[in-house]
Amino acid sequence: MNKELLIKIAEAIIFTSEKPIRIKDLLIRLPENIDINIIIDFLIEKYKDSGFVLENSGDTLAFRTSSSIAEYLRIEKTIQKKLSKAA
């Protein structure tokens, strides 16, 4: 399997994961004898200036919103407080 395809598969697995995926769980889903660090480094570099980044935290990987645009994704809501009735 070529490197480009391995990167695409890893990228898709990380992207579609509900929660951060452990590197060892990612490795289980990829062919044997690959250097996962090359794939991780490539994806970190690919997304470093994007709207989201690949975060490598300990033994897990997850795509996260880039801190440079996080403020634009904030949603503000007005909440009406209800006053309790005095007895």
PyMOL commands that place a pseudoatom at each C-alpha (Angstrom):
pseudoatom trace, name=CA, resn=MET, resi=1, chain=A, elem=C, hetatm=0, pos=[0.000, 0.000, 0.000]
pseudoatom trace, name=CA, resn=ASN, resi=2, chain=A, elem=C, hetatm=0, pos=[1.445, 3.378, -0.932]
pseudoatom trace, name=CA, resn=LYS, resi=3, chain=A, elem=C, hetatm=0, pos=[2.168, 6.190, 1.522]
pseudoatom trace, name=CA, resn=GLU, resi=4, chain=A, elem=C, hetatm=0, pos=[-0.504, 8.526, 0.117]
pseudoatom trace, name=CA, resn=LEU, resi=5, chain=A, elem=C, hetatm=0, pos=[-3.243, 5.958, 0.628]
pseudoatom trace, name=CA, resn=LEU, resi=6, chain=A, elem=C, hetatm=0, pos=[-2.047, 5.191, 4.175]
pseudoatom trace, name=CA, resn=ILE, resi=7, chain=A, elem=C, hetatm=0, pos=[-2.149, 8.897, 5.014]
pseudoatom trace, name=CA, resn=LYS, resi=8, chain=A, elem=C, hetatm=0, pos=[-5.675, 9.237, 3.607]
pseudoatom trace, name=CA, resn=ILE, resi=9, chain=A, elem=C, hetatm=0, pos=[-6.883, 6.208, 5.580]
pseudoatom trace, name=CA, resn=ALA, resi=10, chain=A, elem=C, hetatm=0, pos=[-5.325, 7.454, 8.833]
pseudoatom trace, name=CA, resn=GLU, resi=11, chain=A, elem=C, hetatm=0, pos=[-6.715, 10.953, 8.228]
pseudoatom trace, name=CA, resn=ALA, resi=12, chain=A, elem=C, hetatm=0, pos=[-10.227, 9.583, 7.661]
pseudoatom trace, name=CA, resn=ILE, resi=13, chain=A, elem=C, hetatm=0, pos=[-10.096, 7.367, 10.748]
pseudoatom trace, name=CA, resn=ILE, resi=14, chain=A, elem=C, hetatm=0, pos=[-8.978, 10.264, 12.956]
pseudoatom trace, name=CA, resn=PHE, resi=15, chain=A, elem=C, hetatm=0, pos=[-11.505, 12.669, 11.406]
pseudoatom trace, name=CA, resn=THR, resi=16, chain=A, elem=C, hetatm=0, pos=[-14.488, 10.353, 11.842]
pseudoatom trace, name=CA, resn=SER, resi=17, chain=A, elem=C, hetatm=0, pos=[-13.632, 9.242, 15.358]
pseudoatom trace, name=CA, resn=GLU, resi=18, chain=A, elem=C, hetatm=0, pos=[-16.165, 10.433, 17.987]
pseudoatom trace, name=CA, resn=LYS, resi=19, chain=A, elem=C, hetatm=0, pos=[-13.404, 11.013, 20.510]
pseudoatom trace, name=CA, resn=PRO, resi=20, chain=A, elem=C, hetatm=0, pos=[-9.619, 11.250, 20.387]
pseudoatom trace, name=CA, resn=ILE, resi=21, chain=A, elem=C, hetatm=0, pos=[-8.260, 8.018, 18.988]
pseudoatom trace, name=CA, resn=ARG, resi=22, chain=A, elem=C, hetatm=0, pos=[-5.400, 6.205, 20.645]
pseudoatom trace, name=CA, resn=ILE, resi=23, chain=A, elem=C, hetatm=0, pos=[-2.409, 5.747, 18.385]
pseudoatom trace, name=CA, resn=LYS, resi=24, chain=A, elem=C, hetatm=0, pos=[-2.323, 2.013, 19.122]
pseudoatom trace, name=CA, resn=ASP, resi=25, chain=A, elem=C, hetatm=0, pos=[-5.985, 1.729, 18.015]
pseudoatom trace, name=CA, resn=LEU, resi=26, chain=A, elem=C, hetatm=0, pos=[-5.157, 3.586, 14.814]
pseudoatom trace, name=CA, resn=LEU, resi=27, chain=A, elem=C, hetatm=0, pos=[-2.262, 1.208, 14.172]
pseudoatom trace, name=CA, resn=ILE, resi=28, chain=A, elem=C, hetatm=0, pos=[-4.602, -1.793, 14.492]
pseudoatom trace, name=CA, resn=ARG, resi=29, chain=A, elem=C, hetatm=0, pos=[-6.643, -0.450, 11.568]
pseudoatom trace, name=CA, resn=LEU, resi=30, chain=A, elem=C, hetatm=0, pos=[-3.636, 0.165, 9.308]
pseudoatom trace, name=CA, resn=PRO, resi=31, chain=A, elem=C, hetatm=0, pos=[-1.398, -2.386, 7.581]
pseudoatom trace, name=CA, resn=GLU, resi=32, chain=A, elem=C, hetatm=0, pos=[1.523, -3.745, 9.586]
pseudoatom trace, name=CA, resn=ASN, resi=33, chain=A, elem=C, hetatm=0, pos=[5.045, -2.378, 9.431]
pseudoatom trace, name=CA, resn=ILE, resi=34, chain=A, elem=C, hetatm=0, pos=[4.248, 1.276, 8.885]
pseudoatom trace, name=CA, resn=ASP, resi=35, chain=A, elem=C, hetatm=0, pos=[5.951, 4.166, 10.604]
pseudoatom trace, name=CA, resn=ILE, resi=36, chain=A, elem=C, hetatm=0, pos=[2.993, 5.908, 12.219]
pseudoatom trace, name=CA, resn=ASN, resi=37, chain=A, elem=C, hetatm=0, pos=[5.186, 8.831, 13.255]
pseudoatom trace, name=CA, resn=ILE, resi=38, chain=A, elem=C, hetatm=0, pos=[5.771, 9.754, 9.608]
pseudoatom trace, name=CA, resn=ILE, resi=39, chain=A, elem=C, hetatm=0, pos=[2.000, 9.814, 9.026]
pseudoatom trace, name=CA, resn=ILE, resi=40, chain=A, elem=C, hetatm=0, pos=[1.329, 11.831, 12.196]
pseudoatom trace, name=CA, resn=ASP, resi=41, chain=A, elem=C, hetatm=0, pos=[4.074, 14.335, 11.387]
pseudoatom trace, name=CA, resn=PHE, resi=42, chain=A, elem=C, hetatm=0, pos=[2.774, 14.725, 7.822]
pseudoatom trace, name=CA, resn=LEU, resi=43, chain=A, elem=C, hetatm=0, pos=[-0.799, 15.388, 9.015]
pseudoatom trace, name=CA, resn=ILE, resi=44, chain=A, elem=C, hetatm=0, pos=[0.316, 17.827, 11.711]
pseudoatom trace, name=CA, resn=GLU, resi=45, chain=A, elem=C, hetatm=0, pos=[2.277, 19.756, 9.090]
pseudoatom trace, name=CA, resn=LYS, resi=46, chain=A, elem=C, hetatm=0, pos=[-0.554, 19.581, 6.543]
pseudoatom trace, name=CA, resn=TYR, resi=47, chain=A, elem=C, hetatm=0, pos=[-3.088, 21.157, 8.899]
pseudoatom trace, name=CA, resn=LYS, resi=48, chain=A, elem=C, hetatm=0, pos=[-0.878, 23.493, 10.954]
pseudoatom trace, name=CA, resn=ASP, resi=49, chain=A, elem=C, hetatm=0, pos=[-2.094, 26.642, 9.139]
pseudoatom trace, name=CA, resn=SER, resi=50, chain=A, elem=C, hetatm=0, pos=[-5.635, 25.418, 8.551]
pseudoatom trace, name=CA, resn=GLY, resi=51, chain=A, elem=C, hetatm=0, pos=[-8.948, 26.067, 10.284]
pseudoatom trace, name=CA, resn=PHE, resi=52, chain=A, elem=C, hetatm=0, pos=[-8.351, 22.955, 12.313]
pseudoatom trace, name=CA, resn=VAL, resi=53, chain=A, elem=C, hetatm=0, pos=[-5.232, 21.184, 13.496]
pseudoatom trace, name=CA, resn=LEU, resi=54, chain=A, elem=C, hetatm=0, pos=[-4.228, 17.646, 14.367]
pseudoatom trace, name=CA, resn=GLU, resi=55, chain=A, elem=C, hetatm=0, pos=[-3.597, 17.534, 18.086]
pseudoatom trace, name=CA, resn=ASN, resi=56, chain=A, elem=C, hetatm=0, pos=[-1.230, 14.858, 19.371]
pseudoatom trace, name=CA, resn=SER, resi=57, chain=A, elem=C, hetatm=0, pos=[-1.793, 14.613, 23.093]
pseudoatom trace, name=CA, resn=GLY, resi=58, chain=A, elem=C, hetatm=0, pos=[0.105, 11.828, 24.803]
pseudoatom trace, name=CA, resn=ASP, resi=59, chain=A, elem=C, hetatm=0, pos=[-1.067, 8.668, 23.090]
pseudoatom trace, name=CA, resn=THR, resi=60, chain=A, elem=C, hetatm=0, pos=[-4.127, 10.123, 21.329]
pseudoatom trace, name=CA, resn=LEU, resi=61, chain=A, elem=C, hetatm=0, pos=[-4.876, 12.051, 18.144]
pseudoatom trace, name=CA, resn=ALA, resi=62, chain=A, elem=C, hetatm=0, pos=[-7.803, 14.352, 17.360]
pseudoatom trace, name=CA, resn=PHE, resi=63, chain=A, elem=C, hetatm=0, pos=[-8.656, 17.150, 14.982]
pseudoatom trace, name=CA, resn=ARG, resi=64, chain=A, elem=C, hetatm=0, pos=[-9.385, 20.373, 16.862]
pseudoatom trace, name=CA, resn=THR, resi=65, chain=A, elem=C, hetatm=0, pos=[-10.382, 23.878, 15.876]
pseudoatom trace, name=CA, resn=SER, resi=66, chain=A, elem=C, hetatm=0, pos=[-7.373, 26.097, 15.333]
pseudoatom trace, name=CA, resn=SER, resi=67, chain=A, elem=C, hetatm=0, pos=[-6.940, 28.623, 18.121]
pseudoatom trace, name=CA, resn=SER, resi=68, chain=A, elem=C, hetatm=0, pos=[-6.538, 31.335, 15.473]
pseudoatom trace, name=CA, resn=ILE, resi=69, chain=A, elem=C, hetatm=0, pos=[-10.216, 31.063, 14.479]
pseudoatom trace, name=CA, resn=ALA, resi=70, chain=A, elem=C, hetatm=0, pos=[-11.833, 29.751, 17.664]
pseudoatom trace, name=CA, resn=GLU, resi=71, chain=A, elem=C, hetatm=0, pos=[-13.304, 33.153, 18.538]
pseudoatom trace, name=CA, resn=TYR, resi=72, chain=A, elem=C, hetatm=0, pos=[-15.301, 33.156, 15.275]
pseudoatom trace, name=CA, resn=LEU, resi=73, chain=A, elem=C, hetatm=0, pos=[-17.032, 29.928, 16.223]
pseudoatom trace, name=CA, resn=ARG, resi=74, chain=A, elem=C, hetatm=0, pos=[-18.343, 31.137, 19.543]
pseudoatom trace, name=CA, resn=ILE, resi=75, chain=A, elem=C, hetatm=0, pos=[-22.106, 31.127, 19.853]
pseudoatom trace, name=CA, resn=GLU, resi=76, chain=A, elem=C, hetatm=0, pos=[-23.688, 33.575, 22.233]
pseudoatom trace, name=CA, resn=LYS, resi=77, chain=A, elem=C, hetatm=0, pos=[-27.116, 32.987, 23.678]
pseudoatom trace, name=CA, resn=THR, resi=78, chain=A, elem=C, hetatm=0, pos=[-29.331, 35.209, 25.768]
pseudoatom trace, name=CA, resn=ILE, resi=79, chain=A, elem=C, hetatm=0, pos=[-30.755, 33.373, 28.733]
pseudoatom trace, name=CA, resn=GLN, resi=80, chain=A, elem=C, hetatm=0, pos=[-33.726, 34.775, 30.580]
pseudoatom trace, name=CA, resn=LYS, resi=81, chain=A, elem=C, hetatm=0, pos=[-33.596, 34.224, 34.276]
pseudoatom trace, name=CA, resn=LYS, resi=82, chain=A, elem=C, hetatm=0, pos=[-36.828, 33.235, 35.954]
pseudoatom trace, name=CA, resn=LEU, resi=83, chain=A, elem=C, hetatm=0, pos=[-37.443, 34.765, 39.330]
pseudoatom trace, name=CA, resn=SER, resi=84, chain=A, elem=C, hetatm=0, pos=[-38.812, 32.437, 41.924]
pseudoatom trace, name=CA, resn=LYS, resi=85, chain=A, elem=C, hetatm=0, pos=[-42.067, 33.439, 43.571]
pseudoatom trace, name=CA, resn=ALA, resi=86, chain=A, elem=C, hetatm=0, pos=[-41.819, 34.403, 47.215]
pseudoatom trace, name=CA, resn=ALA, resi=87, chain=A, elem=C, hetatm=0, pos=[-43.963, 32.250, 49.439]
for i in range(1, 87): cmd.bond("trace and resi %d" % i, "trace and resi %d" % (i + 1))
show_as sticks, trace
zoom trace
